Amino acid sequence: MRNRVTGILAVLTLLLSAFVLAGCSKAVSQPSDEEIIKAIDDSGIMKRTDGSLTVVPPVIVAERGKQNKDGSWPVKITFTLTFKSKDGRNSPPTQTTTSFKVFRAKDNAGKKVWQAQLGS
């Protein structure tokens, strides 16, 4: 009877240790496409105050890299842009691919959110 109790306690201790270590690890699950696009949009990188740059939907996550040592995720985004010249004319739509680094950070309210930074 005593061996059985000791065995159960040992198994429970191992399970609890595994959960604690998993919770403290630096690994974060990969962001979804929607979370990546929202982080890029929220960053303001693709916006200009004068309205000279317009991103034409859809924005597509073209490629995902492996998680960096700092916990960020490199991604390549494909999107279409139009430029507005000083005389008011719009350029033809141009498709481009740009690299971003998406990472977890805390916002002003202390809530964890995905943030994007240009470059990988």
Summary of the structure (lengths in Angstrom):
residues: 120
radius of gyration: 22.4
end to end distance: 58.4
largest distance: 88.4
contacts: 274
relative contact order: 0.17
helix: 28%
strand: 38%
